[in-house]
Amino acid sequence: KNSMENLLIYFLKVNGLIVLFYLMYVLFLRKETFFTSNRWYLISGLVLSLLLPLITFTKTIWIEPEPIVYENVKPIIHSTFETIPVEETPFDWTLLVIGAYSAIVGLVLLKICIELYSFYKKIQKQNKQKEVDYTLVDSNSAENPFSFFSYIVINRDMFTEEELQHILMHESIHVKQKHSFDVLIGKVFCAIFWVNPIIWFYRKAMLQNLEFIADNETFQQIENKYEY
C-alpha cells in the first residue's frame, strides 16, 4: 500500500511541476523572441518535472542513548485456545483506478507506435530524393507539407517553384535541428499525463515555438521576404 501511495504522490508532484513550468513560460517567456532558448526551457521543464520529485533530503537527528534495564520476567503460558476471526479484505479501488489509467496510457502509446510504423511503411512506397540535409518524399495527397526526422513529405504539384523553395527551407530547419524529438516527447508526455489538461497546452506551446524557430531562420535566409 505504501508503494501505491508513493506512486500517487510522485504522480501528483510531476503534474504540479508541469503546471508550474507552463505558467512560468506563459507569464515570462512566451512573448520573448528567444525561440531556441524557449525550446530548451520547455524540454527541460518536462525532464525536470520527472526528476525533481525523486530528490529526497535526509536530516540526521542525534539522540542520547538511554540505558536498557533488564528485568526478570516469567513467561506466561495460556492453556486456552482462542479463535481469531478472519477479517475480509476490502476491495482496493485505488488498484482499479491505477489499472484503468495505465490501460489508457498503454493504448495511447500503442497508437503512437502504430502511427510511426505506418509512416515509415508508407514512405517506402513513395518516390524519394536524397538531398544533403534531408530526404524529399513525393506525396500525391492534398495534405500540408511536413517533416519527420530526416524526411520532408510534400506534394510539389500544389506549389509554385518559389513557394516550394520557401517550404523546403522551412522544413529543412526542422530536420537539421531535430525538432521531431520535441514532437515525440510532447506526444509521450500527453499519453502518460493525459488527465492533466495543462500538458496539452504545454505540447501546443512546444509545437508553436518550433514553428517560430523555423519561420525566423527561414526569414533570415531567403531573399523575397515579402512573399514569404
C-alpha positions in Angstrom: 0.0 0.0 0.0 2.9 2.4 0.8 4.3 1.9 -2.7 0.9 2.8 -4.2 0.7 5.9 -2.1 4.3 6.9 -3.0 3.5 6.4 -6.7 0.3 8.6 -6.4 2.3 11.3 -4.5 5.0 11.2 -7.2 2.4 11.5 -10.0 0.7 14.5 -8.3 4.1 16.2 -7.9 5.1 15.7 -11.5 1.7 17.1 -12.7 2.1 20.1 -10.3 5.6 20.8 -11.7 4.3 20.6 -15.3 1.7 23.2 -14.4 4.3 25.4 -12.7 6.7 25.3 -15.7 3.9 26.1 -18.1 2.7 29.0 -16.1 6.3 30.4 -15.9 6.5 30.1 -19.7 3.2 31.9 -20.3 4.0 34.7 -17.8 7.7 35.4 -18.6 8.9 33.7 -21.8 6.1 33.3 -24.4 6.2 36.8 -25.7 10.0 36.8 -25.9 11.8 36.2 -29.2 14.5 33.9 -27.8 12.8 30.9 -29.6 15.8 28.5 -29.3 16.1 29.3 -25.5 12.4 28.7 -25.1 12.7 25.4 -26.9 15.3 24.2 -24.3 13.3 25.6 -21.4 10.2 23.7 -22.5 12.1 20.4 -22.9 14.0 20.9 -19.6 10.7 21.7 -17.9 9.3 18.2 -18.8 12.5 16.4 -17.8 12.8 18.3 -14.5 9.2 17.6 -13.7 10.1 13.9 -13.8 13.4 14.2 -11.9 12.8 16.8 -9.1 10.2 14.7 -7.2 12.7 11.9 -7.0 15.2 14.0 -5.0 14.8 13.5 -1.3 16.5 15.4 1.6 17.5 13.4 4.7 18.1 15.0 8.1 20.1 13.2 10.8 18.9 13.7 14.4 21.3 12.5 17.2 19.5 11.2 20.3 21.4 10.5 23.6 21.3 6.7 24.2 19.4 5.5 27.3 20.5 2.5 29.4 18.5 -0.6 28.8 17.1 -2.1 32.0 16.7 -5.9 32.0 14.1 -7.4 34.4 13.4 -11.0 35.2 10.1 -11.6 33.6 8.5 -15.1 33.9 6.8 -16.3 30.7 3.0 -16.6 30.9 1.6 -19.7 29.3 -2.0 -19.7 28.2 -3.6 -23.1 28.2 -6.8 -22.0 26.4 -7.1 -21.6 22.7 -8.9 -18.6 21.2 -10.4 -18.4 17.8 -9.3 -15.3 16.0 -11.9 -14.1 13.4 -10.5 -13.6 9.9 -11.2 -10.1 8.6 -12.3 -9.7 5.0 -10.0 -7.6 2.8 -12.0 -4.7 1.3 -11.9 -4.1 -2.4 -9.0 -1.9 -3.4 -10.5 0.8 -5.6 -7.1 2.5 -5.9 -5.7 -0.5 -7.7 -8.7 -0.5 -10.1 -8.2 3.2 -10.9 -4.4 2.8 -11.5 -5.1 -0.2 -13.7 -7.7 1.6 -15.8 -5.4 4.7 -16.1 -2.4 2.5 -17.1 -4.5 0.8 -19.7 -5.5 4.1 -21.3 -1.8 5.2 -21.3 -0.8 1.9 -22.9 -3.4 2.3 -25.7 -2.3 5.8 -26.5 1.4 4.8 -26.5 0.5 1.8 -28.8 -1.3 4.3 -31.1 1.8 6.4 -31.3 3.9 3.3 -32.2 1.4 2.3 -34.9 1.5 5.8 -36.4 5.3 5.7 -36.6 5.2 2.2 -38.2 2.5 3.4 -40.7 4.5 6.5 -41.6 7.7 4.5 -42.4 5.8 1.8 -44.2 4.0 4.5 -46.3 7.1 6.4 -47.4 8.8 3.1 -48.5 6.3 3.0 -51.4 6.8 6.6 -52.5 9.4 8.3 -54.6 12.3 9.6 -52.6 15.1 12.0 -53.5 18.2 12.2 -51.2 19.4 15.8 -50.6 22.3 17.0 -48.5 20.3 17.6 -45.3 17.1 15.6 -45.8 15.3 13.1 -48.0 12.5 14.5 -50.1 9.4 12.3 -50.3 6.9 12.9 -53.1 3.3 12.9 -52.0 0.3 12.7 -54.2 -2.2 13.7 -51.5 -3.5 17.2 -50.7 -2.1 17.1 -47.1 0.0 20.0 -45.9 3.8 19.6 -46.3 5.5 18.3 -43.2 8.8 16.9 -42.0 9.6 14.0 -39.7 13.2 13.3 -38.6 15.2 13.3 -41.9 12.2 13.2 -44.2 10.2 16.0 -45.8 6.9 15.0 -47.3 5.4 17.3 -49.9 3.1 17.4 -53.0 5.2 19.5 -55.3 2.3 19.9 -57.8 0.4 22.1 -55.3 3.1 24.9 -55.2 5.0 27.3 -57.4 8.7 27.0 -57.6 9.3 29.9 -55.2 6.7 28.6 -52.7 8.4 25.2 -52.9 11.8 26.7 -52.1 10.4 28.6 -49.1 8.7 25.5 -47.8 11.7 23.3 -48.2 13.9 25.9 -46.4 11.4 26.0 -43.5 11.1 22.2 -43.2 14.8 21.6 -43.6 15.4 23.7 -40.5 13.0 21.3 -38.6 15.1 18.4 -39.9 18.6 19.9 -39.2 17.6 20.9 -35.6 15.9 17.6 -35.0 12.6 19.1 -33.9 10.9 15.7 -34.4 12.4 14.7 -31.0 10.4 17.5 -29.3 7.2 16.4 -31.1 7.7 12.8 -29.9 8.5 13.9 -26.3 5.3 16.0 -26.3 3.2 13.1 -27.6 4.6 10.7 -25.0 4.0 13.1 -22.1 0.4 13.7 -23.3 0.0 9.9 -23.4 1.3 9.4 -19.8 -0.3 12.5 -18.2 -3.4 12.8 -20.4 -5.6 13.5 -17.3 -3.8 16.8 -16.8 -5.3 19.4 -19.2 -2.2 21.7 -18.9 0.0 19.1 -20.7 -2.0 19.5 -23.9 -1.4 23.3 -23.7 2.2 22.6 -22.9 2.6 20.5 -26.0 0.9 23.1 -28.2 3.3 25.7 -26.9 6.2 23.4 -27.8 4.9 23.0 -31.4 4.2 26.7 -31.9 7.7 27.6 -30.7 9.2 25.1 -33.2 7.4 26.9 -36.0 8.6 30.2 -34.7 12.2 28.9 -34.9 11.8 27.6 -38.4 10.0 30.8 -39.6 12.6 33.1 -38.0 15.6 31.3 -39.5 13.9 30.9 -42.9 13.1 34.6 -43.0 16.7 35.5 -42.4 18.0 33.3 -45.2 15.6 33.9 -48.1 15.7 36.9 -50.5 12.0 37.5 -51.1 10.9 38.2 -47.5 7.6 39.9 -48.5 6.5 36.8 -50.5 7.3 34.5 -47.6 
